[in-house]
Amino acid sequence: MKNENAAKQQFLKAKDVAQDFFGGTISYGKVLTMTKAGILPAKKFGRVYYYTLDALNNWAEKNMNSHAWKGMSK
């Protein structure tokens, strides 16, 4: 069952996260900065970071009122 869920996961790249998840409110560079700082959940394969929509949604729920949301601008 776990493998079926993994197959259904939607993987996003940093540009997708900036445009689709954050609706363009933060830049691609800011997404990478937050990822490298360990703020956003991602896995790195080679030189590319991959994000799952489930992990991003969980992160957003946990951090909605935290400092991670403050100062988010391009």
N, CA, C and O atoms as a printed pandas DataFrame, in Angstrom:
     atom_number atom_name residue_name chain_id  residue_number  x_coord  y_coord  z_coord
0              1         N          MET        A               1    0.821   -1.188    0.000
1              2        CA          MET        A               1    0.000    0.000    0.000
2              3         C          MET        A               1    0.869    1.257    0.000
3              4         O          MET        A               1    0.525    2.242   -0.653
4              5         N          LYS        A               2    1.980    1.235    0.718
5              6        CA          LYS        A               2    2.867    2.389    0.782
6              7         C          LYS        A               2    3.435    2.718   -0.596
7              8         O          LYS        A               2    3.581    3.890   -0.941
8              9         N          ASN        A               3    3.756    1.694   -1.384
9             10        CA          ASN        A               3    4.284    1.915   -2.721
10            11         C          ASN        A               3    3.248    2.553   -3.637
11            12         O          ASN        A               3    3.597    3.360   -4.499
12            13         N          GLU        A               4    1.965    2.197   -3.459
13            14        CA          GLU        A               4    0.905    2.797   -4.258
14            15         C          GLU        A               4    0.805    4.283   -3.961
15            16         O          GLU        A               4    0.631    5.086   -4.877
16            17         N          ASN        A               5    0.913    4.665   -2.680
17            18        CA          ASN        A               5    0.861    6.069   -2.314
18            19         C          ASN        A               5    2.045    6.823   -2.877
19            20         O          ASN        A               5    1.898    7.959   -3.330
20            21         N          ALA        A               6    3.218    6.210   -2.857
21            22        CA          ALA        A               6    4.418    6.857   -3.390
22            23         C          ALA        A               6    4.271    7.094   -4.890
23            24         O          ALA        A               6    4.715    8.119   -5.407
24            25         N          ALA        A               7    3.647    6.148   -5.584
25            26        CA          ALA        A               7    3.451    6.286   -7.021
26            27         C          ALA        A               7    2.476    7.420   -7.335
27            28         O          ALA        A               7    2.556    8.018   -8.408
28            29         N          LYS        A               8    1.570    7.720   -6.431
29            30        CA          LYS        A               8    0.569    8.766   -6.649
30            31         C          LYS        A               8    1.063   10.144   -6.210
31            32         O          LYS        A               8    0.394   11.146   -6.463
32            33         N          GLN        A               9    2.224   10.205   -5.557
33            34        CA          GLN        A               9    2.764   11.477   -5.095
34            35         C          GLN        A               9    3.015   12.403   -6.284
35            36         O          GLN        A               9    3.454   11.963   -7.347
36            37         N          GLN        A              10    2.734   13.669   -6.092
37            38        CA          GLN        A              10    3.045   14.662   -7.106
38            39         C          GLN        A              10    4.341   15.344   -6.693
39            40         O          GLN        A              10    4.422   15.943   -5.621
40            41         N          PHE        A              11    5.348   15.250   -7.544
41            42        CA          PHE        A              11    6.638   15.860   -7.258
42            43         C          PHE        A              11    6.735   17.201   -7.961
43            44         O          PHE        A              11    6.382   17.337   -9.133
44            45         N          LEU        A              12    7.218   18.180   -7.228
45            46        CA          LEU        A              12    7.374   19.531   -7.752
46            47         C          LEU        A              12    8.833   19.939   -7.673
47            48         O          LEU        A              12    9.570   19.468   -6.806
48            49         N          LYS        A              13    9.248   20.808   -8.569
49            50        CA          LYS        A              13   10.568   21.423   -8.498
50            51         C          LYS        A              13   10.400   22.802   -7.869
51            52         O          LYS        A              13    9.276   23.271   -7.691
52            53         N          ALA        A              14   11.499   23.443   -7.537
53            54        CA          ALA        A              14   11.461   24.728   -6.829
54            55         C          ALA        A              14   10.650   25.782   -7.586
55            56         O          ALA        A              14    9.909   26.546   -6.967
56            57         N          LYS        A              15   10.777   25.836   -8.895
57            58        CA          LYS        A              15   10.009   26.822   -9.669
58            59         C          LYS        A              15    8.514   26.548   -9.561
59            60         O          LYS        A              15    7.712   27.479   -9.489
60            61         N          ASP        A              16    8.141   25.267   -9.549
61            62        CA          ASP        A              16    6.729   24.909   -9.391
62            63         C          ASP        A              16    6.219   25.317   -8.021
63            64         O          ASP        A              16    5.095   25.801   -7.888
64            65         N          VAL        A              17    7.049   25.121   -7.000
65            66        CA          VAL        A              17    6.664   25.482   -5.638
66            67         C          VAL        A              17    6.432   26.988   -5.550
67            68         O          VAL        A              17    5.447   27.433   -4.959
68            69         N          ALA        A              18    7.333   27.769   -6.133
69            70        CA          ALA        A              18    7.206   29.225   -6.101
70            71         C          ALA        A              18    5.945   29.682   -6.829
71            72         O          ALA        A              18    5.207   30.528   -6.324
72            73         N          GLN        A              19    5.699   29.127   -8.008
73            74        CA          GLN        A              19    4.585   29.567   -8.831
74            75         C          GLN        A              19    3.254   28.963   -8.408
75            76         O          GLN        A              19    2.257   29.675   -8.295
76            77         N          ASP        A              20    3.233   27.657   -8.174
77            78        CA          ASP        A              20    1.969   26.967   -7.934
78            79         C          ASP        A              20    1.592   26.902   -6.451
79            80         O          ASP        A              20    0.468   27.240   -6.082
80            81         N          PHE        A              21    2.514   26.476   -5.617
81            82        CA          PHE        A              21    2.190   26.324   -4.196
82            83         C          PHE        A              21    2.045   27.682   -3.514
83            84         O          PHE        A              21    1.094   27.910   -2.766
84            85         N          PHE        A              22    2.997   28.582   -3.776
85            86        CA          PHE        A              22    2.961   29.901   -3.145
86            87         C          PHE        A              22    2.263   30.945   -4.019
87            88         O          PHE        A              22    2.166   32.109   -3.630
88            89         N          GLY        A              23    1.783   30.547   -5.175
89            90        CA          GLY        A              23    1.038   31.449   -6.037
90            91         C          GLY        A              23    1.839   32.642   -6.529
91            92         O          GLY        A              23    1.271   33.698   -6.811
92            93         N          GLY        A              24    3.143   32.487   -6.635
93            94        CA          GLY        A              24    3.993   33.561   -7.113
94            95         C          GLY        A              24    4.306   34.630   -6.077
95            96         O          GLY        A              24    4.905   35.655   -6.404
96            97         N          THR        A              25    3.906   34.399   -4.833
97            98        CA          THR        A              25    4.155   35.408   -3.797
98            99         C          THR        A              25    5.600   35.411   -3.312
99           100         O          THR        A              25    6.056   36.393   -2.726
100          101         N          ILE        A              26    6.323   34.319   -3.555
101          102        CA          ILE        A              26    7.756   34.302   -3.270
102          103         C          ILE        A              26    8.484   33.808   -4.513
103          104         O          ILE        A              26    7.910   33.103   -5.343
104          105         N          SER        A              27    9.710   34.173   -4.627
105          106        CA          SER        A              27   10.480   33.854   -5.824
106          107         C          SER        A              27   11.079   32.447   -5.756
107          108         O          SER        A              27   11.126   31.804   -4.708
108          109         N          TYR        A              28   11.525   32.017   -6.906
109          110        CA          TYR        A              28   12.253   30.753   -7.028
110          111         C          TYR        A              28   13.480   30.762   -6.119
111          112         O          TYR        A              28   13.758   29.776   -5.436
112          113         N          GLY        A              29   14.203   31.863   -6.112
113          114        CA          GLY        A              29   15.398   31.987   -5.269
114          115         C          GLY        A              29   15.072   31.877   -3.793
115          116         O          GLY        A              29   15.818   31.256   -3.036
116          117         N          LYS        A              30   13.973   32.467   -3.380
117          118        CA          LYS        A              30   13.549   32.402   -1.974
118          119         C          LYS        A              30   13.183   30.959   -1.605
119          120         O          LYS        A              30   13.494   30.507   -0.503
120          121         N          VAL        A              31   12.532   30.239   -2.511
121          122        CA          VAL        A              31   12.209   28.825   -2.260
122          123         C          VAL        A              31   13.495   28.041   -2.043
123          124         O          VAL        A              31   13.578   27.236   -1.116
124          125         N          LEU        A              32   14.500   28.267   -2.887
125          126        CA          LEU        A              32   15.775   27.558   -2.731
126          127         C          LEU        A              32   16.465   27.938   -1.425
127          128         O          LEU        A              32   17.024   27.080   -0.742
128          129         N          THR        A              33   16.426   29.217   -1.081
129          130        CA          THR        A              33   17.034   29.674    0.170
130          131         C          THR        A              33   16.364   29.011    1.366
131          132         O          THR        A              33   17.044   28.552    2.284
132          133         N          MET        A              34   15.043   28.960    1.362
133          134        CA          MET        A              34   14.299   28.328    2.458
134          135         C          MET        A              34   14.566   26.833    2.516
135          136         O          MET        A              34   14.625   26.248    3.598
136          137         N          THR        A              35   14.727   26.220    1.355
137          138        CA          THR        A              35   15.001   24.785    1.297
138          139         C          THR        A              35   16.395   24.486    1.856
139          140         O          THR        A              35   16.561   23.584    2.677
140          141         N          LYS        A              36   17.375   25.236    1.414
141          142        CA          LYS        A              36   18.753   25.029    1.869
142          143         C          LYS        A              36   18.896   25.288    3.364
143          144         O          LYS        A              36   19.750   24.695    4.022
144          145         N          ALA        A              37   18.056   26.176    3.899
145          146        CA          ALA        A              37   18.076   26.479    5.334
146          147         C          ALA        A              37   17.308   25.438    6.146
147          148         O          ALA        A              37   17.290   25.498    7.375
148          149         N          GLY        A              38   16.678   24.489    5.464
149          150        CA          GLY        A              38   15.926   23.444    6.159
150          151         C          GLY        A              38   14.520   23.858    6.557
151          152         O          GLY        A              38   13.873   23.178    7.354
152          153         N          ILE        A              39   14.047   24.960    6.014
153          154        CA          ILE        A              39   12.709   25.447    6.355
154          155         C          ILE        A              39   11.645   24.687    5.570
155          156         O          ILE        A              39   10.634   24.271    6.136
156          157         N          LEU        A              40   11.867   24.507    4.281
157          158        CA          LEU        A              40   10.916   23.771    3.447
158          159         C          LEU        A              40   11.349   22.317    3.298
159          160         O          LEU        A              40   12.540   22.036    3.162
160          161         N          PRO        A              41   10.385   21.388    3.325
161          162        CA          PRO        A              41   10.717   19.969    3.179
162          163         C          PRO        A              41   10.981   19.607    1.722
163          164         O          PRO        A              41   10.150   19.859    0.849
164          165         N          ALA        A              42   12.135   19.018    1.471
165          166        CA          ALA        A              42   12.499   18.610    0.111
166          167         C          ALA        A              42   13.549   17.515    0.167
167          168         O          ALA        A              42   14.196   17.297    1.191
168          169         N          LYS        A              43   13.701   16.840   -0.950
169          170        CA          LYS        A              43   14.759   15.850   -1.131
170          171         C          LYS        A              43   15.589   16.289   -2.317
171          172         O          LYS        A              43   15.054   16.733   -3.333
172          173         N          LYS        A              44   16.892   16.165   -2.184
173          174        CA          LYS        A              44   17.782   16.556   -3.262
174          175         C          LYS        A              44   18.303   15.327   -3.984
175          176         O          LYS        A              44   18.839   14.403   -3.371
176          177         N          PHE        A              45   18.135   15.333   -5.301
177          178        CA          PHE        A              45   18.662   14.276   -6.155
178          179         C          PHE        A              45   19.558   14.965   -7.173
179          180         O          PHE        A              45   19.092   15.712   -8.032
180          181         N          GLY        A              46   20.852   14.698   -7.057
181          182        CA          GLY        A              46   21.792   15.404   -7.910
182          183         C          GLY        A              46   21.818   16.866   -7.519
183          184         O          GLY        A              46   22.093   17.203   -6.367
184          185         N          ARG        A              47   21.533   17.732   -8.474
185          186        CA          ARG        A              47   21.526   19.174   -8.207
186          187         C          ARG        A              47   20.112   19.732   -8.055
187          188         O          ARG        A              47   19.938   20.941   -7.899
188          189         N          VAL        A              48   19.109   18.868   -8.099
189          190        CA          VAL        A              48   17.719   19.318   -8.118
190          191         C          VAL        A              48   17.001   18.936   -6.829
191          192         O          VAL        A              48   17.125   17.808   -6.351
192          193         N          TYR        A              49   16.250   19.883   -6.269
193          194        CA          TYR        A              49   15.404   19.617   -5.115
194          195         C          TYR        A              49   14.016   19.222   -5.613
195          196         O          TYR        A              49   13.480   19.822   -6.544
196          197         N          TYR        A              50   13.448   18.203   -4.975
197          198        CA          TYR        A              50   12.090   17.771   -5.287
198          199         C          TYR        A              50   11.238   17.884   -4.032
199          200         O          TYR        A              50   11.676   17.561   -2.928
200          201         N          TYR        A              51   10.020   18.346   -4.228
201          202        CA          TYR        A              51    9.072   18.576   -3.143
202          203         C          TYR        A              51    7.820   17.761   -3.435
203          204         O          TYR        A              51    7.455   17.563   -4.594
204          205         N          THR        A              52    7.164   17.290   -2.377
205          206        CA          THR        A              52    5.872   16.652   -2.574
206          207         C          THR        A              52    4.796   17.594   -2.057
207          208         O          THR        A              52    4.991   18.322   -1.084
208          209         N          LEU        A              53    3.670   17.558   -2.728
209          210        CA          LEU        A              53    2.562   18.419   -2.337
210          211         C          LEU        A              53    2.077   18.080   -0.931
211          212         O          LEU        A              53    1.715   18.972   -0.163
212          213         N          ASP        A              54    2.070   16.804   -0.599
213          214        CA          ASP        A              54    1.661   16.386    0.750
214          215         C          ASP        A              54    2.579   16.984    1.814
215          216         O          ASP        A              54    2.102   17.513    2.817
216          217         N          ALA        A              55    3.885   16.901    1.601
217          218        CA          ALA        A              55    4.840   17.432    2.574
218          219         C          ALA        A              55    4.714   18.948    2.695
219          220         O          ALA        A              55    4.804   19.491    3.796
220          221         N          LEU        A              56    4.506   19.636    1.567
221          222        CA          LEU        A              56    4.343   21.091    1.607
222          223         C          LEU        A              56    3.062   21.488    2.339
223          224         O          LEU        A              56    3.055   22.443    3.117
224          225         N          ASN        A              57    1.988   20.755    2.088
225          226        CA          ASN        A              57    0.723   21.047    2.784
226          227         C          ASN        A              57    0.853   20.805    4.283
227          228         O          ASN        A              57    0.344   21.590    5.083
228          229         N          ASN        A              58    1.525   19.732    4.668
229          230        CA          ASN        A              58    1.765   19.461    6.095
230          231         C          ASN        A              58    2.614   20.556    6.715
231          232         O          ASN        A              58    2.338   21.007    7.827
232          233         N          TRP        A              59    3.652   20.987    5.998
233          234        CA          TRP        A              59    4.504   22.070    6.480
234          235         C          TRP        A              59    3.694   23.346    6.671
235          236         O          TRP        A              59    3.843   24.039    7.677
236          237         N          ALA        A              60    2.834   23.654    5.699
237          238        CA          ALA        A              60    2.030   24.874    5.779
238          239         C          ALA        A              60    1.085   24.833    6.974
239          240         O          ALA        A              60    0.928   25.832    7.675
240          241         N          GLU        A              61    0.461   23.695    7.209
241          242        CA          GLU        A              61   -0.455   23.566    8.351
242          243         C          GLU        A              61    0.274   23.781    9.675
243          244         O          GLU        A              61   -0.247   24.437   10.577
244          245         N          LYS        A              62    1.467   23.230    9.788
245          246        CA          LYS        A              62    2.228   23.329   11.034
246          247         C          LYS        A              62    2.830   24.714   11.239
247          248         O          LYS        A              62    3.042   25.134   12.376
248          249         N          ASN        A              63    3.107   25.427   10.149
249          250        CA          ASN        A              63    3.862   26.677   10.242
250          251         C          ASN        A              63    3.069   27.921    9.869
251          252         O          ASN        A              63    3.648   28.993    9.698
252          253         N          MET        A              64    1.768   27.796    9.744
253          254        CA          MET        A              64    0.957   28.918    9.282
254          255         C          MET        A              64    1.166   30.179   10.126
255          256         O          MET        A              64    1.185   31.283    9.581
256          257         N          ASN        A              65    1.318   30.037   11.410
257          258        CA          ASN        A              65    1.467   31.198   12.287
258          259         C          ASN        A              65    2.900   31.409   12.769
259          260         O          ASN        A              65    3.136   32.202   13.681
260          261         N          SER        A              66    3.844   30.713   12.170
261          262        CA          SER        A              66    5.224   30.812   12.637
262          263         C          SER        A              66    6.000   31.891   11.885
263          264         O          SER        A              66    5.489   32.514   10.954
264          265         N          HIS        A              67    7.227   32.092   12.305
265          266        CA          HIS        A              67    8.111   33.050   11.673
266          267         C          HIS        A              67    8.426   32.670   10.220
267          268         O          HIS        A              67    8.835   33.525    9.435
268          269         N          ALA        A              68    8.239   31.395    9.858
269          270        CA          ALA        A              68    8.542   30.950    8.493
270          271         C          ALA        A              68    7.667   31.668    7.460
271          272         O          ALA        A              68    8.086   31.864    6.319
272          273         N          TRP        A              69    6.459   32.056    7.861
273          274        CA          TRP        A              69    5.568   32.737    6.932
274          275         C          TRP        A              69    5.828   34.239    6.899
275          276         O          TRP        A              69    5.494   34.906    5.920
276          277         N          LYS        A              70    6.418   34.771    7.955
277          278        CA          LYS        A              70    6.635   36.214    8.031
278          279         C          LYS        A              70    7.768   36.622    7.101
279          280         O          LYS        A              70    8.776   35.925    6.987
280          281         N          GLY        A              71    7.599   37.711    6.467
281          282        CA          GLY        A              71    8.643   38.234    5.584
282          283         C          GLY        A              71    8.749   37.512    4.262
283          284         O          GLY        A              71    9.747   37.664    3.559
284          285         N          MET        A              72    7.745   36.727    3.904
285          286        CA          MET        A              72    7.789   36.046    2.617
286          287         C          MET        A              72    7.425   37.032    1.516
287          288         O          MET        A              72    6.268   37.418    1.352
288          289         N          SER        A              73    8.417   37.412    0.794
289          290        CA          SER        A              73    8.202   38.272   -0.362
290          291         C          SER        A              73    9.270   37.952   -1.384
291          292         O          SER        A              73   10.283   37.323   -1.077
292          293         N          LYS        A              74    9.031   38.384   -2.569
293          294        CA          LYS        A              74    9.954   38.091   -3.659
294          295         C          LYS        A              74   11.297   38.681   -3.352
295          296         O          LYS        A              74   12.226   38.548   -4.149
